[in-house]
Amino acid sequence: MVTRHRILASGDFVIWVFPNAGNPRKVQRYAPDWAAALRRMQASKPEVLIPGHGPVIFGAERAAQVLDDSAAVLESLTRQTLELMNGGSSLDEILHSVRAPAQLLAKPYLLPKYDDPEFVVRGIWHLYAGWFDGNPAHLKPAP
């Protein structure tokens, strides 16, 4: 008898803490693409999810929930940031306004430990507006 299982090894897309999609010490990472990758993983309907770090998740419903919540938090940050950017808000205003949904950050697999939602917001700004924050003093500061 052959038993088949739907097993997904997510690599570091799932690491049992807030997604590492904005860490300033890493190369640029794109939260919208990260969320889309998580949605594709969710669509594969894994029965077992092997994260890059942390315990293995058994059960299709539990795996789907982790993937859904992880994508949802990044989608929320992206949506909020783009709405404010399109409304003319500055980076500083955006950083003080955008918040990840509290009910998602309360999940044990989405606690901001290694990365932080603010870093993801900065990354979204950089993706769509570049690294320049609009302050000429920051463009080429005097030595």
Phi, psi and omega per residue, in radians:
M1 nan 2.263 3.113
V2 -1.773 2.194 3.081
T3 -1.861 2.255 3.140
R4 -1.958 2.435 3.111
H5 -2.211 2.579 3.061
R6 -1.636 1.742 -3.069
I7 -1.953 2.293 3.118
L8 -2.107 2.139 2.994
A9 -1.736 1.849 -2.997
S10 -1.415 -0.173 -3.017
G11 1.070 -2.630 -3.068
D12 -1.422 0.185 2.993
F13 -1.179 -0.455 3.055
V14 -2.237 2.140 -3.064
I15 -2.386 0.282 3.117
W16 1.156 0.365 2.913
V17 -2.580 3.112 3.139
F18 -0.898 2.427 -3.090
P19 -0.939 2.382 -3.112
N20 -1.454 0.972 -3.053
A21 -1.778 0.164 -3.118
G22 -2.564 0.132 -3.082
N23 -0.968 2.082 -3.091
P24 -1.201 -0.199 3.129
R25 -1.607 0.049 3.134
K26 -1.987 2.958 3.037
V27 -1.088 2.789 3.139
Q28 -0.940 2.295 3.079
R29 -2.140 2.563 -2.993
Y30 -1.947 1.880 -3.098
A31 -0.976 -0.733 3.122
P32 -1.073 -0.707 3.116
D33 -1.217 -0.639 3.113
W34 -1.082 -0.805 3.120
A35 -1.098 -0.719 3.125
A36 -1.098 -0.674 3.098
A37 -1.109 -0.737 3.099
L38 -1.103 -0.653 3.103
R39 -1.155 -0.670 3.087
R40 -1.138 -0.697 3.089
M41 -1.091 -0.767 3.127
Q42 -1.059 -0.713 -3.128
A43 -1.124 -0.387 3.114
S44 -1.322 -0.126 3.067
K45 0.919 1.010 -3.139
P46 -1.193 2.569 3.036
E47 -1.637 -0.422 3.093
V48 -2.321 2.279 3.117
L49 -2.051 2.078 3.116
I50 -1.809 1.820 -3.128
P51 -1.313 2.905 3.087
G52 -1.129 -0.563 3.098
H53 -2.503 2.559 3.077
G54 1.736 3.115 -3.054
P55 -1.225 2.644 3.064
V56 -1.212 2.490 -3.119
I57 -1.850 2.097 -3.140
F58 -1.834 2.424 3.100
G59 1.844 2.245 -3.089
A60 -1.043 -0.702 -3.104
E61 -1.167 -0.747 3.131
R62 -1.174 -0.746 3.118
A63 -1.093 -0.766 3.128
A64 -1.073 -0.683 -3.125
Q65 -1.136 -0.774 3.131
V66 -1.094 -0.795 -3.139
L67 -1.156 -0.719 3.132
D68 -1.118 -0.845 -3.131
D69 -1.096 -0.714 -3.132
S70 -1.137 -0.743 3.085
A71 -1.166 -0.737 -3.078
A72 -1.075 -0.688 -3.128
V73 -1.156 -0.693 3.107
L74 -1.223 -0.679 3.097
E75 -1.113 -0.689 3.119
S76 -1.115 -0.821 3.126
L77 -1.078 -0.718 3.129
T78 -1.132 -0.840 -3.123
R79 -1.037 -0.854 -3.135
Q80 -1.077 -0.786 -3.113
T81 -1.098 -0.803 -3.117
L82 -1.160 -0.652 3.091
E83 -1.054 -0.774 -3.140
L84 -1.221 -0.706 3.096
M85 -1.060 -0.809 -3.138
N86 -1.138 -0.402 3.082
G87 -1.521 0.019 3.081
G88 1.595 0.182 -3.136
S89 -1.206 2.586 3.070
S90 -1.380 2.905 3.084
L91 -1.024 -0.752 -3.134
D92 -1.072 -0.770 3.105
E93 -1.076 -0.721 -3.141
I94 -1.134 -0.781 3.141
L95 -1.076 -0.525 3.137
H96 -1.532 -0.138 -3.066
S97 -1.926 -0.669 -3.029
V98 -1.333 2.309 3.116
R99 -2.362 2.413 3.006
A100 -1.261 2.523 3.122
P101 -0.993 2.181 -3.071
A102 -1.014 -0.650 -3.105
Q103 -1.154 -0.464 3.089
L104 -1.411 -0.747 3.133
L105 -1.119 -0.334 3.128
A106 -1.366 -0.225 3.135
K107 -1.203 2.432 -3.097
P108 -1.087 -0.402 -3.139
Y109 -1.655 0.116 3.101
L110 -2.257 0.293 3.120
L111 -1.180 2.266 3.113
P112 -1.258 1.760 3.118
K113 -2.095 -0.974 -3.088
Y114 -1.548 -0.602 3.110
D115 -2.186 2.993 -3.042
D116 -2.455 2.509 3.118
P117 -0.949 -0.615 3.127
E118 -1.070 -0.664 3.115
F119 -1.119 -0.666 3.109
V120 -1.139 -0.731 3.111
V121 -1.067 -0.765 3.089
R122 -1.050 -0.702 3.119
G123 -1.135 -0.658 3.092
I124 -1.145 -0.750 3.069
W125 -0.995 -0.855 -3.122
H126 -1.080 -0.660 3.138
L127 -1.072 -0.777 -3.024
Y128 -1.726 -0.371 -3.066
A129 -2.143 -0.067 -3.094
G130 1.485 3.129 -3.056
W131 -1.475 -0.344 -3.107
F132 -1.242 2.214 -3.067
D133 -1.569 0.074 3.101
G134 1.620 -0.138 3.123
N135 -1.646 1.961 -3.106
P136 -0.993 -0.502 3.133
A137 -1.150 -0.396 3.127
H138 -1.572 -0.256 -3.069
L139 -1.164 -0.874 3.141
K140 -2.538 1.323 -3.062
P141 -1.108 2.578 3.111
A142 -1.162 2.515 3.126
P143 -1.188 nan nan
